[in-house]
């Protein structure tokens, strides 16, 4: 899954570069073919990555709905293996920052998997039965994940003499990158591509939609019914696009506010950065 994340981010960069060269190059000879190859590779990577995340979400779903707790215990034990592999390594602030970014992506990953489980339980069990079962199984697992990650970063900081205040600097660096990155390069903030998680989340939402209104396809539909269904799809796409713009605007606004407060509270850090930048010029 980590290999697919890294390779998927590179595939998105390749598609962006090919599309930019196709639009700006004086001669578009060869760029059409290169863009087509990049898009094909990107689709293949996202498809494989989506299937891997979908299998992980299904594994969580089986573990939650199973009477045996062996699979759930296996998922919990993997957290200790991850902590053991990270604690006894040599870390500096740069590598530790990458580890923190991986944990941020893992939060998004687990959120999508847990959302998949919740929507599957909601569509199969109804509104009355799924809340208790979901809360009794997923909430302790999520809290245990947070506890293990806090322990992991605590040991890493202790054995490598990293001060706890470095997390404040990490947040400032993340906000700085957020204000400077373009919308089509936001996946580079965490060095992961978000399309696979989006595909799994859309698949979970479609499950709930089909449980309410069965989808009979467009084969036997009349022209008016097909037009209405296509209008629904376009409306959902427009709403998702608007949600993306709103989330991006809110993220940029919060990042600018935090950077302003951080600059006002710790001005000496930015004085050093300005001096270093002037010397580089």
C-alpha positions in Angstrom: 0.0 0.0 0.0 2.9 2.4 0.8 4.5 1.6 -2.6 1.2 2.4 -4.4 1.0 5.7 -2.5 4.5 6.7 -3.5 4.1 5.5 -7.1 0.7 7.1 -7.4 2.0 10.5 -6.3 4.7 10.2 -9.0 2.0 9.2 -11.6 -0.1 12.3 -10.8 3.0 14.5 -11.2 3.8 12.9 -14.5 0.2 13.5 -15.8 0.4 17.1 -14.6 3.7 17.6 -16.3 2.6 16.0 -19.6 -0.7 18.1 -19.6 1.2 21.3 -18.9 3.7 20.6 -21.7 0.9 19.8 -24.1 -0.7 23.1 -23.5 2.4 25.3 -23.3 4.9 23.7 -25.7 5.3 25.3 -29.1 5.1 21.8 -30.8 2.7 19.3 -29.3 4.3 16.4 -31.3 4.7 13.4 -29.1 3.0 14.9 -26.0 -0.4 13.5 -26.9 1.1 10.0 -26.8 3.0 10.7 -23.6 -0.1 12.1 -21.9 -2.1 9.0 -22.9 0.5 6.7 -21.5 0.8 8.7 -18.3 -3.0 8.6 -17.9 -3.1 4.9 -18.5 -0.4 4.2 -16.0 -2.1 6.5 -13.5 -5.4 4.8 -13.9 -3.8 1.4 -13.4 -2.0 2.5 -10.2 -5.1 4.1 -8.7 -7.1 1.0 -9.6 -4.7 -1.3 -7.8 -4.3 1.1 -4.9 -8.1 1.3 -4.6 -8.5 -2.5 -4.5 -5.8 -2.8 -1.8 -7.6 -0.2 0.4 -10.9 -1.8 -0.3 -9.6 -5.2 0.8 -8.3 -3.5 4.0 -11.7 -1.9 4.6 -13.4 -5.3 4.0 -11.0 -6.9 6.5 -12.0 -4.3 9.1 -15.6 -5.0 8.3 -15.2 -8.7 8.8 -13.2 -8.2 12.0 -16.0 -5.9 13.5 -18.9 -8.2 12.5 -17.2 -11.5 13.4 -17.9 -13.2 16.7 -14.2 -14.2 17.0 -11.8 -11.5 18.1 -8.7 -13.1 16.6 -8.7 -11.0 13.5 -9.2 -7.8 15.6 -6.4 -8.8 17.9 -4.2 -9.3 14.9 -5.0 -5.8 13.6 -4.1 -4.4 17.1 -0.8 -6.4 17.3 0.3 -4.8 14.0 0.5 -1.5 15.8 3.1 -2.8 18.2 5.1 -4.2 15.3 5.1 -0.7 13.7 6.1 0.9 17.0 8.9 -1.6 17.5 10.3 -1.0 14.0 10.3 2.8 14.4 11.5 3.2 18.0 15.0 1.7 17.6 16.0 3.7 14.5 18.1 6.8 14.3 15.9 9.8 13.5 16.6 13.4 12.8 14.0 16.2 12.5 13.7 15.8 8.7 13.0 12.1 8.8 10.8 12.5 11.8 8.7 15.0 9.9 8.2 12.5 7.2 7.1 9.9 9.8 4.6 12.4 11.1 3.3 13.0 7.6 2.9 9.3 7.2 0.8 9.1 10.4 -1.4 12.0 9.1 -2.1 10.0 6.0 -2.7 6.9 8.1 -5.4 8.9 10.0 -7.1 9.7 6.7 -6.7 6.1 5.6 -8.3 4.7 8.8 -11.1 7.3 8.7 -12.0 6.1 5.2 -11.9 2.5 6.3 -14.0 3.1 9.4 -16.5 5.1 7.3 -16.7 2.2 4.9 -17.5 -0.1 7.8 -20.1 2.3 9.3 -21.9 2.7 6.0 -21.9 -1.0 5.3 -23.3 -1.7 8.8 -25.9 1.1 8.3 -27.0 -0.2 4.9 -27.3 -3.8 6.2 -28.5 -3.4 9.8 -30.6 -0.2 9.7 -30.4 2.8 11.8 -31.2 1.1 15.1 -28.6 -1.6 15.2 -25.4 -0.3 13.7 -24.5 2.5 16.1 -23.9 0.3 19.2 -22.0 -2.3 17.3 -19.8 0.2 15.5 -19.1 2.2 18.7 -18.2 -0.9 20.7 -15.7 -2.2 18.1 -14.3 0.7 16.1 -14.0 3.4 18.8 -11.7 1.4 21.1 -9.6 0.4 18.1 -9.2 4.0 17.0 -8.3 5.1 20.5 -5.8 2.4 20.8 -4.3 3.5 17.4 -3.9 7.0 18.8 -2.3 5.7 22.0 0.2 3.6 20.2 1.2 6.5 17.9 1.6 8.8 20.9 3.8 6.2 22.5 5.8 5.7 19.3 6.6 9.5 18.9 7.3 9.8 22.6 10.0 7.1 22.4 11.4 8.5 19.2 11.7 12.0 20.6 13.3 10.7 23.8 15.9 8.4 22.3 16.9 11.0 19.6 16.9 14.1 21.7 14.1 15.7 19.7 12.2 18.4 21.8 8.4 18.2 22.0 8.2 21.8 20.6 9.3 20.4 17.2 5.7 19.4 16.5 4.7 23.1 16.6 7.3 23.7 13.9 6.0 20.7 11.9 2.5 22.3 12.0 4.0 25.6 10.9 5.9 23.9 8.0 2.7 22.1 6.9 0.8 25.4 7.0 3.5 27.1 5.0 3.4 24.3 2.3 -0.4 24.5 2.2 -0.3 28.3 1.4 2.3 27.8 -1.4 1.1 24.6 -3.1 -1.3 24.7 -6.0 -4.6 22.8 -5.9 -3.4 20.1 -8.3 -0.2 19.6 -6.2 -1.8 19.3 -2.7 -1.2 15.6 -2.6 2.5 16.4 -2.4 1.9 17.8 1.1 1.7 14.3 2.5 3.6 12.6 -0.4 0.5 10.4 -1.1 -2.2 10.4 -3.7 -5.8 10.8 -2.5 -7.7 9.3 -5.5 -7.7 5.7 -4.1 -9.2 6.8 -0.8 -11.8 8.8 -2.7 -12.7 5.8 -4.9 -13.3 3.6 -1.8 -15.3 6.4 -0.1 -17.5 6.8 -3.2 -18.0 3.0 -3.3 -19.2 3.1 0.3 -21.6 5.9 -0.4 -23.0 4.1 -3.4 -23.7 1.1 -1.2 -26.0 3.3 1.0 -27.6 4.8 -2.1 -28.4 1.4 -3.6 -29.9 0.3 -0.2 -32.3 3.2 -0.4 -33.1 3.3 -4.1 -32.1 0.3 -6.2 -30.1 1.0 -9.4 -31.6 -0.7 -12.4 -29.2 0.9 -14.9 -30.0 2.7 -18.1 -30.8 -0.3 -20.2 -34.5 -0.5 -19.7 -35.0 3.2 -18.7 -37.0 5.6 -20.8 -35.4 8.8 -22.2 -36.8 10.9 -19.4 -35.7 8.5 -16.7 -32.2 8.3 -18.2 -32.0 12.1 -18.4 -33.1 12.4 -14.7 -30.4 9.9 -13.6 -27.7 11.6 -15.6 -28.8 14.9 -14.1 -28.5 13.4 -10.6 -25.0 12.2 -11.5 -24.0 15.7 -12.7 -25.6 17.3 -9.6 -23.6 15.0 -7.3 -20.4 15.8 -9.3 -21.1 19.5 -9.0 -21.7 19.2 -5.2 -18.5 17.3 -4.7 -16.6 19.9 -6.8 -18.1 22.7 -4.7 -17.2 20.8 -1.5 -13.6 20.4 -2.7 -13.4 24.2 -3.3 -14.9 25.0 0.1 -12.6 22.6 1.9 -9.6 24.0 0.0 -10.5 27.5 0.8 -11.1 26.7 4.5 -7.7 24.9 4.7 -5.9 27.8 3.1 -7.6 30.2 5.4 -6.7 28.2 8.5 -3.1 27.8 7.4 -2.7 31.6 6.8 -4.2 32.3 10.3 -1.9 29.8 12.0 1.1 31.1 10.1 0.3 34.7 11.1 -0.1 33.7 14.8 3.1 31.6 14.7 5.1 34.5 13.1 3.8 36.9 15.7 4.6 34.5 18.6 8.0 33.4 17.4 9.4 36.2 15.3 13.0 35.1 15.8 12.5 32.0 13.7 11.5 34.1 10.7 14.3 36.6 11.2 16.8 33.7 10.8 15.0 32.5 7.7 15.0 36.0 6.2 18.8 36.4 6.9 19.6 33.1 5.4 17.5 33.9 2.3 19.2 37.2 1.8 22.6 35.6 2.0 21.6 33.0 -0.6 20.7 35.8 -2.9 
